[in-house]
C-alpha cells in the first residue's frame, strides 16, 4: 500500500498574537514542524505545542528559519554563513531541550520560509544548514523539498531524509515553489488541495502549474498552519488520500 505522512508548520504564535489553530491541526496531521523562536514562536508556545503534539502521537520536528519575527521568516536575508549555521544550531538545540522537558523527542528537521526557498536553489547553502543541525543532533531526519537542491544536499551528506511536497502551494517547472507574491501561488480551496495531492502521490511526481510531471519519491505532504483554511485543507487532504487507499502515517526516513 502507498504510504505518505501529512505535516504542518505550527507553533508560530508569539506572546498574545495567535497564528493558526494548532490544536485542531494536531488531530489530523502525523508530523509537526514547530517554530524555534526565530521567525516565530516563543518558549511558552514551543512547550504548549510540543506537549499537544506528543499527546496526539504526532512526530515532532524542529522548524528553524531566519531570525525575522516581523517578516515571519519569509524575507530573504544575507547573513555570514558561519553566523547562519550558529543560528540553526541554537534553534535546533532549543527545540531538542524543550521537547526533552516534555518527555518528547525531536525526530526531524525542516527549514522555514525564505531560508528553505534559498536552500532549494543552492545546494551548498542546504548542505551548510543541514550540517549545522546534524552537528547538534546527528540522527535527525532531514525533510527536504523534493527534486530540489535540498534533496541533492542530503544525498551528498548521506543522512536520513524525507521528501516533501506541498498541498497549498503551486510549483514552478524546476520543482521550486511559485513566489507568494504571484497570483495562484497559495492554494486556499480544500477540495482542490485534496484532489491534487492524490494525483501527485499516485503519480509519484510533482505536477507543476504548466502540467509538467517531475518524478520523485514523496514521503510527506505539507500544509502551512498560517493559511486561513489550513484545518479544512488538512482534513480534505487526509480524507482524499485515505479514500484513494493511501495510508497516512509518519515517515521513517530514507537512507541514501
N, C-alpha and C positions, 0 to 999 in steps of 0.2 A: 504493500500500500504506500502511495506517495505520502510524504510527511513534511510538514512545514511548521515553523514557530511563528507566533504573532507577537511583535514587540511594540512598545510605545515609549516615547520620550516623556518623562514626567519628573516630579519633584521640582518644578520650575516656579513655584510660588516664592514669595520673598516678603518677610515681615507681614504687614497687613494686606499685601497685594496677592490676590489669588489668581493662579493661572491653571486652567483646566480642571477636570473632575477626576482626579487620580483614583479615588475610592471606587468610582464606577468602572473606570477602565480596568482596574485590577481584578474585576470579576470576569473579564473577557480575555485579556492578553495572557501570554505564557512567559514573557520576559519583559523586564522594565529597565529602561536606561535612565538612571537617576542623576540629575544635575549635582555637581560637586561644589557649588557655591561661587563659581567664577562668572559664568554667563547668566546664571540664575540659581535659585535655591539659597538656603541658609542652614545652619546646623539644626534648627528645630524642624525645618521641612525635611531635611535628609533623614533624621531619626524617624519622624512620623511616616514618611513614605516607605522607608526600608522595613519598618515594622509591619505596615499593611501588606507589603509585597510578600514578606515572609509568612504572614498569617494566611495569605491566599495561595501559597505554594508557587509563587511566581519567581522566576530566576532574576537575580539582581545584577545589574551592570553599572559600571562607572561611566558617566557621560561628561567628560571634560570638554571645555571649549575655551575660547578667548575670554580673558578677564574683562568683560564688557557688559556690565549689567544694563546700562542704558540702551545699548544696541542689541541686547538679547543674544550676543554672540554671533549675530548674522552680518556683521560688518567685517570686511577683510582688513587685516592689520599686518603691519610689517614690524616684526619683533625679532631681535637677535636669536638665532637658533638655540643657543645654549640656554637662554632665559626661557624660551618657549618650552624646551624639554623639562626644565625645572618646574615650570608651572604645571605640566602634565604629571610629573612625579608627585607634586604637592597635592593635586586634586585626587589622584588615584589613591594615594596614601590616606587622605581624609575619608574617602568612600569606604576603604577597607576597615579603617578604625571604627567608623560609625556602625557599619554592618556588624562587626565583631561585637560591639557593645550590645547589640540586639539579638545576639545568638545566631546571626545570619552570615552568609558568605557572598562576596563579590565574585561572580563566576565569569563575567565577560566585560569587555571594553568597547565603547563606541564613541567616536569623536562627534562633536556637535557643530552644526551650523556652518559658518564660513570656513572654519578650520577644517571640517570634514570635506567641504567642497574643494578647498585648495589641495588637500591631500589626495583627492580623487583625480587631480590633474598632474600631480608632482610626486613621482614615486620616491624620490629621496626624502622629501618632506614627510611622506607617510612612514617611511622606514624610521626616520628620526623620532617621530612621535611614538610609534609602537615600541621602539627600543627603550625609550624613556619609561613608558608604562611597564614594560616587561622587566625592567631593572628593579622595579618595586615588587611586582607580582608575576613571576615567570610563567605561571600556569594559567594566566588569563586567556580566554578565547577571544580573539580579536574579531569584532563584527566589521565587515568591510562592504563598501558599495560594490556590488557585482560588476565584473568586467571593466573595472577602472584601475588606475594606478595603485589604489589601495590594495586591490587583490594581488597585483604584481608584487607589491611590497611584502605581504605576508608570505607569499610563495618563496620569495628570496630569503626571508628570515627563517623559514621552516617552522613557524609557530602554528598553533591550532587557530583555526578561523571559522567564521560562519558568513556565508554570502547573503547579502540583504538587498531586497527591492522595496519600493515604496508604494503603498496603497493610495496615498493622497498627493502624489507629485507626478508631473509629466516628465518625459525623458527626451533628451537630445539623441541624435544618431550615434554619438560616441559613448553612450551609456551614462553620461553625466546628467544632472537634473536641470530642467529648464529654469532659468533665473526667475526668482519670485516676483520680480518687477514686471514680468511679461504676462499677457493675458493667458489664462488657462494653465498656468504653472502649478497652481494648487487646486486639487480636486475636492470639492465640497459635497458632492452628491453621494450618499452612502451606497445606493444601488449600483451606480457606475463603478465605484471603487470595488465592490464585491465581485462584479462580473469580470472586471479587468484582471483582478488577482487570480481568479480561477483560470482564466485564459492563459496568463503568463506561467503559472505553476504547471498546468497541464502541458504547455508547450516547452517548458524548460528553457524559457527565453524571456528577455526583456523585450517588450513591444513598444517602440518609440512613437512619438507623435506622428511621424510620417508613415508608420506601419512597418518599419524595418524591424526584423527579429534578430536579436543578439543572443545566441545560445550561451547559457551559463548555468551553474549549479545554484539553485535557490534554496537556502536553508531557513530564511526568516523574512517576514514581511513587516514593515514599519508603518506606523501612522504617528502623526505629531499630536501630542496631548494638548497643544495650544490651539489647534484647529477647532472652530466653533462646533462642528458636527463630529468631533473625534469619537465620542461614545457611540454614536449611531454608526459611524464608519466601522468601528471595531466590531460591533455586533453584526453588521451586514457582511463584512469580510469573513468573519468566523462562520456564520451561518451558510454563506455561499460555498465556502471551502468544504465544510462538513457535508453539505447536501451533495456536493460533487464527489464524495467519497475520499476526500483528502483528510488525513489525520493531523489535527492541530495539537502540537505539544513541543516542549522545549527542545532546542537543538543540542547535539552532543559536541559539536565542533569537528571540523575536518582536519586531517593531518596532511601535510604537504610532502 
